[in-house]
Amino acid sequence: MGEGMNLIEKRRAEELVYDGTLLKIWRTQVELADGQQAVREWIKHPGAAAVIPVFPNGDTLLVRQFRYPVGRETLEIAAGKIDPGETPLECAVRELSEETGLVEGEFIQVGTVITTPGFTNEEIHLYVCQHPSRGPVHPDDGELIGCIRVPLTEVFQQIADGRIKDGKTVMAFLLAQAKGVI
């Protein structure tokens, strides 16, 4: 397998096997670059945005919620899916307000990550919101969350020791730090 080898897979047939509220699962038959046939099962996702709020004193606000697929509570940054017609920045502003009650501030995009390209096309646009203001928390129906104010230094310690494992959260903090935004 050489460095310049063509790895493009060509779609030959495709069927929607699950059409859910958030996710659509596809089964696609592809032809590999060497002519072999293969099947790809993957999830189509509308995309998402996530935000690290940063207060003037260097604290942030993390969202605590129970995540059913992993069977436990997690600490994450505010995030959610992009609604139809919404830009990633509009989504970030909305989700930060809904989940934390924080509004306004200066939004800086620090990157975009593909969450798990082995089975989904989901991209999450990552932002930092500097100097947010308080507003009302108004989570979506069926979304029970709590917020925890934490110094940024403690967040990096929790990432290092494995207490924070959420991929978007880890990547957002690392990218923001690498870009000198936090």
N, C-alpha and C positions, 0 to 999 in steps of 0.2 A: 504494500500500500504506500504509494509515493506521495510526496507532499503536494504535487500538482494534479493528483488524480481527480477526475470528475466523480463526485459523490451524489449528484442530483437524482432524486427519485421522482418518477413520473406517475401521476395518478392515472389509473386505468378504470377503476370503478369505485363508487362510494355509496354508502347507505347510512342514513340517520338511524341509529339503533335506540336512542333515548332522547326525548325532547322535553327537558325539564324547565322549571322556572328560571333558573340561573344557568344551568349547564346543558350543553348538547353533546351527546357522545356519538362519534362517527366511526365507522369501520371502513377503511380505505384499502383497496388492493393497489399495490404499486409495482412498478417495474424498476428494479435497481439499476445502477449504472452499468453493471456487468451483464444485464439481461435477465437475471433471476427475478422471480415473482415473490412478493412478500405481502403480509397483511399488517396494517397499522391501525390500532385502536387509539383514538385520541379525543380529547375534550376541547370543544370550542368554547372560548370564554370571551366576554366583551371587553376585558381589560379592567384595570383597577388603578387606584392612586392611594398613596399612603403619606402620612405627614408626621414629622418630628416637631412638636412645638418646643421652642426654647425661650425661657424667660430671661430677663436681664441678669438675674443672679446666677445663671448657669444651670438651673433646674429644667427638667422636662416633665411631661405628664404622660404616663403610660396607661394603656387600657387593659384592665383585667377582665377576662371573660372565660367561661367554660367553653371548650371546643370539643364537641361530641366525637369527631373522628379520632382524636388522640386520647379522649377520656379523662381530660384534666383541664384545670385552669391554665391560662397562658398570660404572659405579659407581652403586649404588642403596642405598636404605634397605631394611631387612628387610621383606618383604611376602609375601603369599600369599592364595589364595582362601579364602573363608569356607566351611567344611564344613557339611553339613546339621545343623541344630539348634544351631549355634554362633553366638554373638553376635559383632559386629565386635570388641569388646574382647577376647573370648576368643581370637579369631583373631590379633589383634595380639600378645597375650601368647605364644601358641604359636609364631608365626612368628619372633618375636624370639629365643626360646629355641632353636628349631631351627636358625636360620641364623647366629646369633652366639654362642650359649651364654649370653646375658645373661638374667637372671631378676629377678623382684621389681621394686622401684622404684615410683615414682609415675607412673601413666599418665594423661595429659591429652589429651583429644581436641581437635584444632585445626581440624578441618573434614572435609568430605566433598566429593570431586570426581567429576564424571562424566568419564570418561577421553576418550572420542571419541564423542559422541552422534550423529554422522553414520552410525555403523554398529554401535554396541553400547550396551547398557543398563548396562554395568559402572559401578558406583560403588565408589570406594576411600575407606575411612574412614581418616583420617590422625591419628596419635598422636605424642606425645613421651613418652618414658619417662625420667624424671629419676632419677639415682642408682641405676642398675641394678647388680646383683651378678653375679659370674662363675659360670657353670655349664658343663656340657658342651655342645659343639656337636653337633647330631645332625640334619643335613640329610636331606631326603627322598631315596629311592633315585633315582639318575640325576641328582642335583643336585650338581654340583661347584662349590664356592664358596670364596672366600677373604675374609678380613675385613681392613680397613685402618683403623687409628685415625688420625683427622684432626682438627686444630683446627677449630672452627666457622668461624672467619674464613677459613680455607683453603677450606672447602666453598663459601662464598659467592663466593670468587674463582673457583673451578672452575665454578660455575654461570654467573658473568658472562662468563668467557672460552670457554664452550662445551665444556669437558671433561666436565661432568656435564650430560647432555641428557635423562635419564629424567624424564618428565613428573611422575610421582607424587613423585619425590624433590625436584624443583624446587619443586613446589607445596607440599609439606609444609614445606620450609625457609622458604619465603616466608610461608606462613600462620603458622607458629610464631613467626617474627620479628615479623610484624605484630601478633600477639596478645601479644607480650612474654614468651612462654614460653621463648625462647632468646635 
